[in-house]
């Protein structure tokens, strides 16, 4: 609905409508509004609106050109002829799309690929710079940057889906994240065990406070990717809830 009439928007800035879409995606996923945009797109499996808008604009422009060729004496044809003669910015946007791509689908695929390459590059770079950053941790959870299948699976209870998604995306209150939001230095974000910074990997695999949970749940995974790739989604959510309760967060 928000793209109604986008064929006639020309080269107008799209930032406001992209922000609106991301807000909606965060509400649907039930995650924090501070969640990095890159994580939102991967988790939801959605792309920015720009590829869809440009695809529709190109298709619209080709249809107008065809109508003008078939009906050269029509009022629409006269308007477009005048616009071409003036070489307005509005027309230049459409002619640029037409000169760059052969089909609307090619246009769409180009901008989708451009976005995905930029997204992957940024997440990879953040991981290289700091594996415990928000994007670095997400890369450890989902190094293939694949959209989780449980988002569309009736086998996953919605409450479990919310729990898993929040921890996958960093929308939890472990001290690594709580300190990030409150401006506390990383070295001061110690776990209650006082042995290490309270990261997701620490509380799941190393923290002595949560050792009983690992025993009871038979937690044999040793890294975040293995843990979140498990097929037993109820077990995954149960462990995360138990850890939160044990640590009083």
C-alpha positions as CSV (number, residue, x, y, z in Angstrom):
1,X,0.0,0.0,0.0
2,X,2.8,2.4,0.8
3,X,4.2,2.0,-2.7
4,X,0.9,3.1,-4.4
5,X,1.7,5.4,-7.3
6,X,5.5,4.9,-6.9
7,X,5.8,4.6,-10.7
8,X,5.4,8.4,-10.9
9,X,7.7,9.3,-8.0
10,X,10.7,9.9,-10.3
11,X,14.0,10.3,-8.5
12,X,12.5,11.6,-5.2
13,X,14.5,10.6,-2.0
14,X,13.4,7.2,-0.7
15,X,14.9,7.4,2.8
16,X,11.6,8.2,4.6
17,X,9.8,5.3,3.1
18,X,12.7,2.9,3.7
19,X,12.7,3.9,7.4
20,X,8.9,3.3,7.5
21,X,9.4,-0.2,6.1
22,X,12.2,-1.0,8.6
23,X,10.0,0.1,11.5
24,X,7.3,-2.2,10.3
25,X,9.8,-5.1,10.0
26,X,11.1,-4.5,13.6
27,X,7.5,-4.5,14.9
28,X,6.8,-7.8,13.1
29,X,10.0,-9.4,14.3
30,X,9.3,-7.9,17.8
31,X,12.9,-6.6,18.1
32,X,14.4,-3.3,19.4
33,X,14.2,-0.2,17.2
34,X,18.0,0.1,17.8
35,X,18.6,-3.2,16.0
36,X,21.1,-2.6,13.1
37,X,19.4,-2.4,9.7
38,X,21.6,-5.1,8.3
39,X,20.3,-7.6,10.9
40,X,16.7,-6.6,10.2
41,X,17.0,-7.3,6.5
42,X,18.7,-10.7,6.9
43,X,16.4,-11.9,9.7
44,X,13.2,-10.8,7.8
45,X,14.4,-12.0,4.4
46,X,13.2,-8.6,3.0
47,X,15.1,-6.1,0.8
48,X,14.9,-2.3,0.8
49,X,12.1,-0.9,-1.3
50,X,14.4,0.8,-3.8
51,X,14.7,-2.3,-6.1
52,X,10.9,-2.8,-6.3
53,X,10.3,0.9,-6.9
54,X,12.8,1.2,-9.7
55,X,11.5,-2.0,-11.3
56,X,8.0,-0.6,-11.3
57,X,9.2,2.8,-12.6
58,X,11.0,1.2,-15.5
59,X,8.0,-1.0,-16.4
60,X,5.8,2.1,-16.2
61,X,8.1,4.2,-18.4
62,X,8.4,1.4,-21.0
63,X,4.6,1.2,-21.1
64,X,4.3,5.0,-21.6
65,X,6.8,4.9,-24.4
66,X,4.9,2.1,-26.1
67,X,1.6,4.0,-25.8
68,X,3.2,7.2,-27.2
69,X,4.5,5.2,-30.2
70,X,1.0,3.7,-30.8
71,X,-0.8,6.9,-30.3
72,X,1.5,9.8,-31.3
73,X,-1.3,12.3,-31.4
74,X,-2.6,11.7,-27.9
75,X,-2.4,14.3,-25.1
76,X,-0.1,12.0,-23.1
77,X,2.2,11.7,-26.0
78,X,2.3,15.5,-26.4
79,X,3.2,16.0,-22.7
80,X,6.0,13.4,-22.8
81,X,7.4,14.9,-26.0
82,X,7.5,18.3,-24.4
83,X,9.2,16.8,-21.3
84,X,11.8,15.1,-23.4
85,X,12.5,18.3,-25.2
86,X,13.0,20.1,-21.9
87,X,15.1,17.2,-20.6
88,X,13.7,17.6,-17.1
89,X,15.2,15.9,-14.1
90,X,12.1,13.8,-13.8
91,X,12.5,12.3,-17.3
92,X,16.3,11.9,-17.0
93,X,15.7,9.5,-14.0
94,X,13.6,7.2,-16.2
95,X,15.8,7.4,-19.3
96,X,18.8,6.6,-17.1
97,X,17.1,3.4,-15.9
98,X,16.1,2.5,-19.5
99,X,19.7,3.0,-20.7
100,X,21.2,1.0,-17.9
101,X,18.9,-2.1,-18.0
102,X,17.2,-4.1,-20.7
103,X,14.3,-5.3,-18.6
104,X,12.6,-4.3,-15.3
105,X,13.6,-7.6,-13.8
106,X,17.3,-6.9,-14.6
107,X,16.9,-3.6,-12.9
108,X,15.4,-5.2,-9.8
109,X,18.1,-7.9,-9.6
110,X,20.9,-5.4,-9.9
111,X,19.8,-3.3,-7.0
112,X,19.0,-6.3,-4.8
113,X,22.5,-7.7,-5.5
114,X,24.0,-4.3,-4.8
115,X,22.3,-4.1,-1.4
116,X,23.2,-7.7,-0.5
117,X,26.9,-7.2,-1.3
118,X,27.0,-4.0,0.7
119,X,25.2,-5.7,3.6
120,X,27.5,-8.8,3.6
121,X,30.6,-6.7,3.3
122,X,29.7,-4.5,6.3
123,X,28.8,-7.4,8.6
124,X,32.0,-9.2,7.6
125,X,34.1,-6.1,8.3
126,X,32.4,-5.5,11.7
127,X,33.2,-9.1,12.6
128,X,36.8,-8.8,11.6
129,X,37.1,-5.5,13.6
130,X,35.3,-6.8,16.7
131,X,33.7,-10.3,17.0
132,X,31.7,-9.1,20.1
133,X,30.2,-6.1,18.4
134,X,26.5,-6.2,17.6
135,X,27.1,-7.1,14.0
136,X,30.1,-9.2,14.8
137,X,28.1,-11.4,17.2
138,X,25.3,-11.7,14.6
139,X,27.9,-13.0,12.1
140,X,28.9,-15.6,14.7
141,X,25.3,-16.6,15.1
142,X,24.5,-16.6,11.3
143,X,27.8,-16.7,9.3
144,X,26.0,-17.7,6.1
145,X,23.6,-14.7,6.5
146,X,20.6,-16.8,5.7
147,X,17.1,-15.9,6.8
148,X,15.9,-18.4,9.5
149,X,13.3,-20.8,8.2
150,X,11.4,-20.8,11.5
151,X,10.0,-17.4,10.7
152,X,7.5,-19.0,8.4
153,X,7.2,-22.4,10.1
154,X,4.1,-23.5,11.9
155,X,6.3,-25.9,13.9
156,X,7.7,-23.0,15.9
157,X,5.5,-21.5,18.6
158,X,5.4,-17.7,18.2
159,X,6.6,-17.1,21.8
160,X,9.6,-19.4,21.1
161,X,10.2,-17.6,17.8
162,X,10.3,-14.2,19.6
163,X,12.7,-15.5,22.2
164,X,15.1,-17.0,19.7
165,X,14.9,-13.9,17.4
166,X,15.6,-11.5,20.2
167,X,18.8,-13.4,21.2
168,X,19.9,-13.9,17.6
169,X,19.6,-10.2,16.9
170,X,21.1,-8.9,20.1
171,X,17.8,-7.6,21.6
172,X,18.5,-9.0,25.1
173,X,19.6,-7.5,28.4
174,X,22.9,-9.4,28.8
175,X,25.5,-6.9,30.0
176,X,27.3,-6.8,26.7
177,X,24.2,-5.2,25.2
178,X,22.8,-3.4,28.3
179,X,26.2,-1.7,28.7
180,X,26.3,-0.8,25.0
181,X,23.0,1.0,25.4
182,X,23.9,2.8,28.7
183,X,27.4,3.7,27.6
184,X,29.3,1.4,30.1
185,X,32.8,0.5,29.0
186,X,33.1,-3.1,27.7
187,X,35.6,-4.1,30.5
188,X,33.0,-3.2,33.1
189,X,30.2,-5.4,31.6
190,X,31.2,-8.3,33.7
191,X,29.0,-11.3,34.2
192,X,27.8,-12.1,37.7
193,X,30.3,-14.9,37.8
194,X,33.0,-12.1,37.6
195,X,35.1,-14.3,35.3
196,X,34.4,-12.7,31.9
197,X,32.3,-10.2,30.0
198,X,28.7,-11.2,29.9
199,X,28.3,-12.1,26.3
200,X,25.9,-14.5,24.8
201,X,28.6,-17.1,24.1
202,X,29.9,-16.8,27.7
203,X,26.5,-17.4,29.4
204,X,25.7,-20.3,27.1
205,X,28.9,-22.2,27.0
206,X,31.3,-21.0,29.8
207,X,29.6,-19.3,32.7
208,X,29.7,-21.3,36.0
209,X,26.4,-19.7,37.0
210,X,24.5,-21.4,34.1
211,X,26.5,-24.7,34.3
212,X,23.4,-26.6,35.7
213,X,21.4,-25.5,32.7
214,X,24.0,-27.0,30.3
215,X,23.8,-30.3,32.3
216,X,20.0,-30.5,32.5
217,X,19.5,-29.5,28.8
218,X,22.4,-31.6,27.5
219,X,23.9,-28.6,25.8
220,X,26.7,-30.1,23.7
221,X,27.1,-27.2,21.2
222,X,30.3,-25.2,21.5
223,X,29.6,-22.1,19.4
224,X,26.7,-19.8,18.6
225,X,26.3,-21.0,15.0
226,X,25.8,-24.6,16.2
227,X,23.4,-23.5,19.0
228,X,21.1,-21.5,16.8
229,X,21.1,-24.0,13.9
230,X,19.5,-26.7,16.1
231,X,16.2,-28.2,14.8
232,X,14.6,-28.4,18.3
233,X,13.4,-24.8,18.5
234,X,11.5,-25.4,21.8
235,X,14.8,-26.6,23.4
236,X,16.6,-23.6,22.0
237,X,14.0,-21.2,23.4
238,X,13.9,-23.1,26.7
239,X,17.6,-22.8,27.2
240,X,17.6,-19.1,26.5
241,X,14.7,-18.5,28.9
242,X,16.4,-20.5,31.6
243,X,19.7,-18.6,31.2
244,X,17.8,-15.3,31.5
245,X,16.0,-16.4,34.6
246,X,19.2,-17.8,36.2
247,X,21.0,-14.5,35.6
248,X,18.0,-12.4,36.7
249,X,17.8,-10.4,33.4
